[in-house]
Amino acid sequence: MGYAMVMGEALIDLLEADVDGEQVYRQAIGGAPLNVAVGVARLGGDARFAGSLSTDILGDRMAAFLHAAGVDGQGVRRVAAPTTLAVTTFDGAEPTFTFYGEPPSYALLTPADLDLPAVAGAAVLYAGSISLLREPFLSAARAAWSAAAPASASVSAAASSAASSPAGVSASGPLRVFDPNVRPTLLPDAAAVDALRDLTEEFFATADLVKLSSADAIALYREHDPAAAAARILALGAGAVVVTCGSRGAHVATSGGATDIPAPLVSAIDATGAGDSVMAALISRLLTEGRPAGLTAWSGHVRFALSVAGLVCERQGGATAMPTPSDLRARWGDL
């Protein structure tokens, strides 16, 4: 089993809560890619994180948390900017995020910070989320995506990216997985939405797996039908698309067909990190079983992922809610 290289943001969530009638904010380590990396490690996978952490005390806590979770942090760059804060409010169990900190501490990874042979040697490369909205991280993500491209990729495609594939890339390269993780509070107008759509479609077109939420599909395409959104992304070139739909489960689409997978019944208290746990579970299965052969195999992976997400929703959300295999067995039995 190989390793997953996870690129993106790490930050501090301030989660709205009520304590004895007083509104308070509970500090939690988060950021979608960090959640994914921790989720992969908790499920027994080899996860490596590439991103930027502040040199402040909150950055120290995040670095220590990653280490304690079993995530390899050799790809982390420490930066002088204060740690970005995400103030999180809730409508029921669903979170809304407002971000504070300029420049964002999470988006300061540069292409020069990347270990491109390590990227190319991964079994899975994850990219996506809000870090892509800022430089220099966007250039770093493009460089990594190019380094992970199959050796058979066209010269023109390689030339259009920020870095060429290093020597020694396997014929297949890492499986490339992408999650747009749209945050509407970071998109001030229609032009920003259009720019994000163009950017995400650049990655969709060459991804082996795209995971997005139904809310992402609405934000990007004004599309309320997950099947239509998935079909659009498949047509761009994605190998498989999973659209999560909260308590309704998920829609799975491949070139061989599409289906809906129901979610398990849970008593949700906090959906923070649920979508990230779906991605972590899917990556975990990709690490152990490789590229799925077709819709049936993808559907099995998604059923497992929804069981992971269901358990996350029954806990206080974020990276600390990511379960272990023993947690899953205790809740669901053998999956």
C-alpha positions as CSV (number, residue, x, y, z in Angstrom):
1,M,0.0,0.0,0.0
2,G,1.4,3.4,-1.0
3,Y,0.8,6.8,0.6
4,A,-1.5,9.7,0.0
5,M,-0.1,13.2,-0.5
6,V,-2.7,15.7,0.7
7,M,-2.3,19.4,-0.2
8,G,-4.2,22.3,1.2
9,E,-5.1,24.4,4.2
10,A,-4.8,23.9,7.9
11,L,-6.4,26.5,10.2
12,I,-8.3,26.9,13.4
13,D,-12.1,26.6,13.5
14,L,-13.9,28.6,16.2
15,L,-17.1,26.6,16.5
16,E,-20.2,28.3,17.8
17,A,-21.7,26.6,20.9
18,D,-24.1,27.3,23.8
19,V,-22.7,26.8,27.3
20,D,-25.2,27.4,30.2
21,G,-27.1,29.8,28.0
22,E,-24.0,31.7,26.9
23,Q,-22.7,31.7,23.3
24,V,-19.1,30.7,23.2
25,Y,-16.7,29.5,20.5
26,R,-14.9,26.2,20.9
27,Q,-11.4,26.0,19.3
28,A,-10.8,23.1,17.0
29,I,-8.0,22.2,14.5
30,G,-9.4,22.0,11.0
31,G,-9.2,22.9,7.4
32,A,-10.7,20.5,4.9
33,P,-7.4,19.0,3.6
34,L,-6.0,18.7,7.1
35,N,-9.2,16.8,8.0
36,V,-8.7,14.6,5.0
37,A,-5.1,13.8,6.0
38,V,-6.0,13.0,9.6
39,G,-9.0,10.9,8.4
40,V,-6.8,8.8,6.1
41,A,-4.3,8.3,8.9
42,R,-7.0,7.4,11.5
43,L,-8.3,4.8,9.0
44,G,-4.9,3.2,8.9
45,G,-3.5,4.8,5.7
46,D,-0.1,6.5,5.2
47,A,-0.9,10.2,4.9
48,R,1.5,13.0,4.1
49,F,0.5,16.7,4.4
50,A,1.9,19.5,2.3
51,G,0.8,23.0,3.3
52,S,1.8,26.1,5.3
53,L,1.5,26.5,9.1
54,S,2.1,29.6,11.1
55,T,5.1,29.8,13.4
56,D,2.7,31.1,16.2
57,I,1.4,28.9,19.1
58,L,-1.6,27.8,17.1
59,G,0.6,26.6,14.3
60,D,2.7,24.7,16.9
61,R,-0.5,23.0,18.1
62,M,-1.5,22.0,14.6
63,A,2.0,20.6,13.8
64,A,1.8,18.6,17.1
65,F,-1.7,17.4,16.3
66,L,-0.7,16.2,12.8
67,H,2.3,14.3,14.3
68,A,0.1,12.8,17.0
69,A,-2.4,11.7,14.4
70,G,0.3,9.9,12.5
71,V,0.4,12.3,9.5
72,D,3.8,12.9,8.0
73,G,4.5,16.6,8.1
74,Q,7.7,16.8,6.1
75,G,5.9,18.7,3.4
76,V,4.8,21.5,5.9
77,R,6.3,25.0,5.5
78,R,6.2,27.2,8.6
79,V,5.4,30.9,7.9
80,A,5.3,34.1,9.9
81,A,1.7,35.0,9.2
82,P,-0.7,34.6,12.1
83,T,-2.9,31.4,11.9
84,T,-6.1,31.9,9.9
85,L,-9.3,31.6,12.0
86,A,-12.6,30.2,10.6
87,V,-15.5,31.4,12.7
88,T,-18.1,28.6,12.3
89,T,-21.9,29.2,12.9
90,F,-24.6,26.6,12.5
91,D,-28.1,26.2,11.0
92,G,-29.0,22.9,12.7
93,A,-25.9,20.6,12.2
94,E,-24.8,22.4,9.0
95,P,-21.8,24.8,9.4
96,T,-21.2,28.2,7.8
97,F,-17.6,29.6,7.8
98,T,-16.3,33.1,7.9
99,F,-12.5,33.5,7.6
100,Y,-10.2,35.9,9.3
101,G,-6.5,36.5,8.7
102,E,-4.6,38.3,5.9
103,P,-2.5,37.0,4.3
104,P,-4.0,33.6,4.9
105,S,-1.5,31.4,6.7
106,Y,-2.7,28.3,4.9
107,A,-2.0,29.5,1.4
108,L,1.7,30.4,1.5
109,L,3.2,27.1,0.2
110,T,5.2,27.8,-2.9
111,P,6.2,25.5,-5.8
112,A,9.8,25.6,-4.5
113,D,8.6,24.1,-1.2
114,L,7.4,20.9,-2.9
115,D,9.2,17.6,-3.0
116,L,8.1,16.7,-6.5
117,P,9.6,13.2,-6.5
118,A,7.5,12.5,-3.4
119,V,4.4,13.9,-5.1
120,A,5.0,11.7,-8.2
121,G,5.7,8.7,-6.0
122,A,2.4,8.9,-4.2
123,A,-0.4,6.4,-4.7
124,V,-2.9,9.2,-4.4
125,L,-2.6,13.0,-4.7
126,Y,-5.4,15.1,-3.2
127,A,-5.7,18.8,-4.0
128,G,-8.5,21.3,-3.7
129,S,-10.4,23.5,-1.3
130,I,-10.0,27.2,-0.5
131,S,-6.2,27.3,-0.7
132,L,-6.6,27.3,-4.5
133,L,-8.1,30.8,-4.3
134,R,-4.8,32.3,-3.4
135,E,-1.2,32.4,-4.6
136,P,1.4,31.1,-4.1
137,F,-0.5,27.9,-3.2
138,L,-2.4,27.7,-6.5
139,S,1.0,27.6,-8.4
140,A,2.2,24.9,-6.0
141,A,-1.0,22.8,-6.6
142,R,-0.6,23.1,-10.3
143,A,3.0,22.0,-10.0
144,A,2.1,19.0,-8.0
145,W,-0.8,18.1,-10.3
146,S,1.5,18.2,-13.2
147,A,4.2,16.1,-11.4
148,A,1.5,13.5,-10.7
149,A,0.4,13.3,-14.3
150,P,0.8,10.0,-16.1
151,A,4.0,9.6,-18.1
152,S,1.8,9.3,-21.2
153,A,0.3,12.8,-20.7
154,S,0.7,15.0,-23.7
155,V,3.6,17.4,-24.0
156,S,1.3,20.3,-24.5
157,A,-0.6,19.5,-21.2
158,A,2.7,19.3,-19.3
159,A,4.0,22.5,-20.8
160,S,0.9,24.4,-19.7
161,S,1.5,23.6,-16.0
162,A,3.9,25.2,-13.5
163,A,6.3,22.2,-13.5
164,S,7.1,19.3,-15.6
165,S,6.9,15.7,-14.4
166,P,10.2,14.6,-12.8
167,A,12.1,11.6,-14.0
168,G,11.0,8.3,-12.7
169,V,7.2,8.9,-12.8
170,S,5.4,5.6,-13.3
171,A,3.3,5.0,-16.4
172,S,0.1,5.5,-14.4
173,G,1.2,8.1,-11.9
174,P,-0.8,8.8,-8.7
175,L,-4.5,8.7,-8.7
176,R,-5.5,12.4,-8.6
177,V,-8.5,13.3,-6.5
178,F,-10.0,16.8,-6.2
179,D,-12.6,18.5,-4.0
180,P,-13.6,22.1,-4.7
181,N,-15.0,22.6,-1.2
182,V,-16.7,25.9,-2.1
183,R,-17.0,28.5,0.6
184,P,-19.5,31.2,-0.6
185,T,-18.3,33.7,2.0
186,L,-15.0,33.8,0.0
187,L,-16.8,34.6,-3.3
188,P,-18.0,38.2,-3.1
189,D,-19.6,38.4,-6.6
190,A,-20.5,36.6,-9.8
191,A,-17.1,37.2,-11.3
192,A,-15.5,35.4,-8.4
193,V,-17.8,32.5,-8.9
194,D,-17.0,32.4,-12.6
195,A,-13.3,32.4,-11.9
196,L,-13.6,29.6,-9.4
197,R,-15.6,27.5,-11.8
198,D,-12.9,28.0,-14.5
199,L,-10.3,27.0,-12.0
200,T,-12.0,23.9,-10.6
201,E,-12.8,22.7,-14.1
202,E,-9.1,22.9,-14.9
203,F,-8.6,20.2,-12.2
204,F,-11.8,18.3,-12.9
205,A,-10.7,17.6,-16.4
206,T,-7.8,15.4,-15.4
207,A,-9.0,14.1,-12.0
208,D,-9.4,10.4,-11.4
209,L,-12.0,11.3,-8.8
210,V,-13.9,14.5,-8.1
211,K,-15.8,14.7,-4.8
212,L,-18.1,17.6,-4.2
213,S,-21.2,18.4,-2.2
214,S,-24.6,19.3,-3.5
215,A,-24.0,22.8,-2.1
216,D,-20.8,23.0,-4.2
217,A,-22.8,22.0,-7.3
218,I,-25.3,24.8,-6.6
219,A,-22.6,27.4,-6.0
220,L,-20.6,26.4,-9.1
221,Y,-23.4,25.6,-11.6
222,R,-26.7,26.7,-10.0
223,E,-27.5,23.0,-10.5
224,H,-29.8,21.5,-7.9
225,D,-29.7,18.0,-9.6
226,P,-26.6,16.1,-8.4
227,A,-26.9,13.8,-11.4
228,A,-26.7,16.7,-13.8
229,A,-23.8,18.2,-12.1
230,A,-21.9,14.9,-12.0
231,A,-22.6,14.3,-15.7
232,R,-21.2,17.8,-16.5
233,I,-18.0,17.1,-14.6
234,L,-17.7,13.6,-16.2
235,A,-18.0,15.3,-19.6
236,L,-15.0,17.5,-18.8
237,G,-12.8,14.3,-18.4
238,A,-13.1,13.3,-14.7
239,G,-12.8,9.5,-14.2
240,A,-15.5,9.3,-11.5
241,V,-17.7,11.9,-9.6
242,V,-19.2,11.6,-6.1
243,V,-21.7,14.2,-5.1
244,T,-22.6,14.1,-1.4
245,C,-26.1,15.1,-0.5
246,G,-26.1,15.2,3.3
247,S,-28.7,13.0,4.9
248,R,-29.8,11.8,1.4
249,G,-26.5,10.1,0.8
250,A,-24.5,10.5,-2.4
251,H,-24.7,10.3,-6.2
252,V,-22.0,8.3,-7.9
253,A,-21.2,8.6,-11.6
254,T,-18.7,6.9,-13.9
255,S,-18.4,6.4,-17.6
256,G,-20.2,3.1,-17.0
257,G,-23.3,4.5,-15.4
258,A,-24.5,6.3,-12.3
259,T,-26.5,5.5,-9.1
260,D,-27.6,6.9,-5.8
261,I,-26.3,5.5,-2.5
262,P,-28.4,6.2,0.7
263,A,-26.8,7.4,3.8
264,P,-27.1,5.5,7.1
265,L,-29.5,6.8,9.7
266,V,-27.7,8.8,12.4
267,S,-28.4,11.3,15.1
268,A,-26.4,14.2,13.7
269,I,-25.1,16.9,16.0
270,D,-22.4,18.5,13.9
271,A,-21.7,18.0,10.2
272,T,-18.4,19.8,10.3
273,G,-15.8,17.6,8.5
274,A,-18.4,15.1,7.2
275,G,-17.6,15.8,3.6
276,D,-13.9,15.6,4.4
277,S,-14.4,12.2,6.0
278,V,-16.0,11.0,2.8
279,M,-12.9,12.0,0.9
280,A,-10.6,10.5,3.5
281,A,-12.6,7.2,3.4
282,L,-12.5,7.1,-0.4
283,I,-8.7,7.8,-0.4
284,S,-8.3,5.0,2.2
285,R,-10.0,2.5,-0.1
286,L,-8.0,3.7,-3.1
287,L,-4.8,3.1,-1.1
288,T,-5.8,-0.4,-0.2
289,E,-7.5,-1.5,-3.4
290,G,-6.3,0.8,-6.2
291,R,-8.4,2.2,-8.9
292,P,-12.0,0.8,-8.9
293,A,-12.9,-1.3,-11.9
294,G,-16.3,0.3,-12.4
295,L,-19.5,1.6,-10.9
296,T,-20.1,-1.4,-8.6
297,A,-16.7,-1.0,-7.0
298,W,-17.0,2.8,-6.7
299,S,-20.5,2.3,-5.1
300,G,-19.0,0.0,-2.5
301,H,-16.3,2.6,-1.7
302,V,-19.0,5.3,-1.3
303,R,-21.1,3.1,1.0
304,F,-18.1,2.7,3.2
305,A,-17.4,6.5,3.1
306,L,-21.0,7.4,4.0
307,S,-20.7,5.1,7.1
308,V,-17.6,7.0,8.1
309,A,-19.3,10.3,7.6
310,G,-22.3,9.2,9.6
311,L,-20.2,8.5,12.6
312,V,-18.4,11.9,12.2
313,C,-21.8,13.6,12.2
314,E,-22.6,12.0,15.6
315,R,-19.5,13.7,17.1
316,Q,-18.3,17.2,17.7
317,G,-16.9,17.9,14.2
318,G,-13.5,18.6,12.7
319,A,-10.3,16.6,12.6
320,T,-10.8,15.2,16.1
321,A,-14.1,13.5,14.9
322,M,-12.3,11.3,12.3
323,P,-12.8,7.7,13.3
324,T,-10.6,4.6,13.5
325,P,-11.5,1.2,12.1
326,S,-12.3,0.1,15.7
327,D,-14.7,3.1,16.0
328,L,-16.4,2.0,12.8
329,R,-16.7,-1.6,13.9
330,A,-18.2,-0.6,17.3
331,R,-20.8,1.6,15.5
332,W,-21.6,-0.4,12.4
333,G,-20.1,-3.8,12.7
334,D,-18.0,-5.1,9.8
335,L,-18.3,-2.9,6.7
